[in-house]
Every structure is written in structure tokens, then in C-alpha cells.
Amino acid sequence: IQLVQAGQVNGLDSKLDSELDGTWEHCWYVRFTDPGSLEPNLDSGWKPATVPGYLTDIEGYNQDVDEIWYLKEFRIQGELSHSLSLRLGRIDDRDRVYLNGALIGSSGQWDSSVASAYDRIRIYEIPAGLLHKDRPNTILVHVQGYFPGINGMVRGRTEIGPSSELARTLRDEDYGELIFLTGYFTAGSYFLFLFLRRRQNRENLLFALFIYGFVLRQLIRTELRFETDISFLTFKRLEFVLTYLLFVVFLYFVRTYFDYRKNLTTTISDALSAAISGIMVILSVHVLFSDDMRNWWTLQKYVGQPLWLVMLLQVIFLQIRAARQENRDALYMLGGMFFVMIGFFSDLAVSNGYLNIPPLFSYFFAAFIFSLALILANRFVRLYRTVEDLNKNLERKVQDRTERPVSAEVVASTYS
């Protein structure tokens, strides 16, 4: 039974006492049949489980399990001078949470045919007078999953602590994300302005569209979306569509940025880009006209994600081609793509259940986006200086041409 300090935030994640013999210091317990009580005792039906984490190693769990019960016991130490809350991370998909037999919160629409809450962070305030000081407290989490084989309390972290601190932490996480997004939006607006000033530089327009799309996608993934009346399904639909289309825009941004000679390699590369982009558009249309989110994920996993990898490799190929033509911008972009690939593969591992860490792609991509912004800004400065030098040379030549006839007339009049 875990000891919890009333005056601070306490982690409730399962914790091994020794990794060598697999004993637990404290942990959650799980079962796949109804315990028959909202305040059950630990019996042979409960098995220790890693929370947060997937249940694939737990005996009795399989693809057909869609209802799961989690149990956690703890004792309170210290004075209860303020309200406490539970943070339960992200749960696939719906949950009902009981403390000492009383319902303290729930998320998602029970028995719904569509997903309704699988990536929402749960924070539930504990009503006054519900906690026991003289005996153990029991948390019971009843989960109804949506995605076969990867449901349950899978991501995030579990905590108990002062309600104000847990709320502030979640708010700070969202505000930190908003600061990043504000920077992205400013960069996108700057390059849209450059395009409006010089419309032949289409790469500035594509980069601005990419930034705006990326900002919108990240914004609708924050917890702030749950403050609106827009449905969960609508947000996820928009997120999937933006993800597909952003890869297309980014690919064509790189293709437009570098000027390649027309040859067989360029023709094949352009045809491949068009074919993959067409598939991305088809996948986007499917998301728009289907409510089956399981099917969305299946197509993304087995069609979209492999093609994303092909698109990233194609981007690297385009940059290598430009670098071989001694284009320094291509070398800078190529260096940034190394970090993008790290973030891409780490997030793939998280989404497919191989890792249980916070998503890293947005952080790696942030550095890459700002490096691209610097490259584009530097290119604009170089172009401006080139145009300025050409104008000066043109003025000098015009001045020379106008001065020569005058000098000849002066000489002629002198000798006449």
C-alpha cells in the first residue's frame, strides 16, 4: 500500500522495488472481469500491472478485451487542509473512476460506437470527506476501450495531490505549447508577407501554409479543445486530415525551394511525389466521410506511416541532390532532417505502443522549423542584395551611356 503525503503532488505510477527479481514497491492491479463491488478487496483475480502502460504481457488480456478494471490502494499522511485531485493521464477510451466506492469522475460516452476521449488527460477532484485517514483508500478505475489490443491506462502519468497544483501544472503545459505555437504563427506570417511582396517565390507561400497547418494541428491537440462545444470526433477528423496534407505541403516546399535540372531523375521523383500526394489526399477524403476511427488508425498505420517515411526519404534525396550542386542551404536542411527523423521514429514507437514517453516530434520539429525560417530569411536577404547590386550596376551603366555622348559633343565643339 502506497503512502501519500497530503501536502504535495505524489506520483502513483507503478514502481518496481527491484528490477532484478521483479518485486513491486507499489503498483496498480488489473482484472478483465467485473469485481462485483465498487470497493473491492485484492484477491486472486487481480494481477499487478505497469501503469501507465500496455497490458499485452498480462495473462488473460487479448484483442477481444474491451472492459478493464484497475485497482490502487494508498494511505494518506499529513493534514488535509485543502482539496486533493487525481490525475490519471490518457486512457483509451472511456472511464469511470471511484474512490472508496463513490464515483468522482468520468470521461467519454459509454457504449459509443466512436471514440470519445482516448487522448484526454484526466484530472478528477476528490469530494471533501471522502478520504479515509485511519485506513487504506481504494481507487477503482473502470475502463471501456476502443482500440483493440492497446486500450487501458496507457499514456501520461498518474498522480494525487493538491487540486490547485495539478490544475496549474496542466495549465502551464498548455500555455507552454501556446508560446511555441505563437512563435510558429509569427514565422509563418512573415513568410506569407514575403510571398505577397515577391509572388514568384512560391516556396515562401508553401512554408507559410505548412506553418499555419502545423500550428492548427498542434493547437487542437492541447487540452484547451475540451473547453469548446466541438465534438471529439470533429477534432480528431481535422487532426488526421491535417497530418496527411502537411506531409504533402512539406514535400512540395522542398521540391520548390531547389531548382533542379530537367532530366530522367527529376521526372521520376516528381511522378513519385504526385502519386504519394494523391494517396494522401485519398486518405484525407476517407477520414472526412467515415466515422470509423479504428479504420482511420489501421489505414494510417499500414498505408500512411510507411508512405510518410518514403516522403521523408524523398525530401532527404532532394536535399542531397541540391547539396551535390554545392547548395549550402541544402546542407543546413539536411542537418536539420536528422533531428526530424529522430522525432518521427520516436513518435511512431509511442503511437504503436513500443515506448511510453511524451511525444517528442513537436520539439525536434520546432528546432527544424526555426532553422528553415533562418534559411529562408537568409535566402531573401541574399536575393535582396543581389537585386540591389544589379540595380546599382544598371544605374552605373545608364549613367555611363548618358555621359559618353555629352563628352563627344564637348570635344567636337572644342576643335571646331
Secondary structure, 3 states (H helix, E strand, C coil): CEEEECCCCEECCCEEEECCCCEEEECEEEECCCCCCCCCCCCCCCEEECCCCCCCCCCCCCCCCCEEEEEEEEEEECCCCCCEEEEEEEEECEEEEEECCEEEEEECCCCCCCCCCCCCEEEEECCCCCCCCCCCEEEEEEEECCCCCCCEEEECCCEEEEHHHHHHHHHHHHHHHHHHHHHHHHHHHHHHHHHHHCCCCHHHHHHHHHHHHHHHHHHCCCHHHHHCCCCHHHHHHHHHHHHHHHHHHHHHHHHHHCCCCCCHHHHHHHHHHHHHHHHHHHHHHHHHHCCCHHHHHHHHHHHHHHHHHHHHHHHHHHHHHHHHCCCHHHHHHHHHHHHHHHHHHHHHHHHCCCCCCCCCHHHHHHHHHHHHHHHHHHHHHHHHHHHHHHHHHHHHHHHHHHHHHHHHHHHHHHHC
